[in-house]
Amino acid sequence: ETGSEDIEILPNGLAFISSGLKYPGLKSFAPDKPGEIFLMDLNEDHPRAVELRISRGFDLSSFNPHGMSTYVD
């Protein structure tokens, strides 16, 4: 409903997907729903996006993910 804003694919085939960007002037189909991060394992035969649980204490009501990057050590 809120669409994906960005995706980062790691060398091991795991993909992180941000969703729920709200931008002034653009119609939002779920204006009260906070943003989300999903994980998808592209190595699976039938990959599916699974919502990641965000740590307690994080203000989900204002989570509006825009852009994403990963660091692999």
C-alpha positions in Angstrom: 0.0 0.0 0.0 2.8 2.5 0.8 5.3 1.2 -1.7 9.0 0.8 -1.5 11.4 3.7 -1.4 14.8 2.0 -1.6 16.5 -1.4 -1.7 20.0 -2.5 -0.7 21.2 -6.0 -1.8 24.1 -7.5 0.0 26.7 -9.7 -1.7 25.2 -12.7 0.1 21.8 -12.2 -1.6 20.0 -10.6 1.4 17.9 -7.6 0.3 16.8 -4.8 2.7 13.7 -2.8 1.5 12.5 0.4 3.0 8.8 1.2 2.8 6.3 3.8 3.8 7.9 7.1 2.7 5.5 10.0 3.2 6.3 13.2 1.3 4.5 16.5 1.4 2.3 16.9 -1.6 2.2 13.2 -2.6 -0.9 11.2 -1.8 -0.4 8.6 0.9 -2.7 5.5 0.8 -1.8 4.8 4.5 -1.1 8.2 6.1 -1.2 6.8 9.7 1.0 3.8 9.1 4.6 4.1 10.1 7.5 3.2 7.8 8.9 -0.3 7.7 12.0 -2.2 6.8 11.7 -5.6 5.1 14.2 -8.4 4.5 14.2 -10.7 1.5 16.5 -13.6 0.9 17.0 -13.7 -2.9 18.7 -17.1 -2.6 15.4 -18.8 -1.9 13.3 -20.4 -4.7 10.3 -18.3 -3.7 11.6 -15.2 -1.9 9.2 -13.2 0.1 9.6 -9.9 2.0 9.5 -10.3 5.8 9.0 -7.2 8.0 11.9 -6.7 10.4 11.0 -5.9 14.0 12.4 -2.5 15.1 14.0 -2.2 18.5 12.0 -1.0 21.5 12.4 2.6 22.4 12.5 3.7 18.7 9.8 6.2 17.8 7.9 4.2 15.1 5.2 6.9 14.8 7.7 9.2 13.1 9.6 6.6 11.1 9.6 7.8 7.5 12.4 5.9 5.8 14.0 7.7 2.8 17.2 6.3 1.4 19.2 3.4 2.8 22.8 2.2 2.7 24.6 -0.8 4.2 28.1 -1.3 5.4 29.7 -4.8 5.0 32.9 -5.4 7.0 
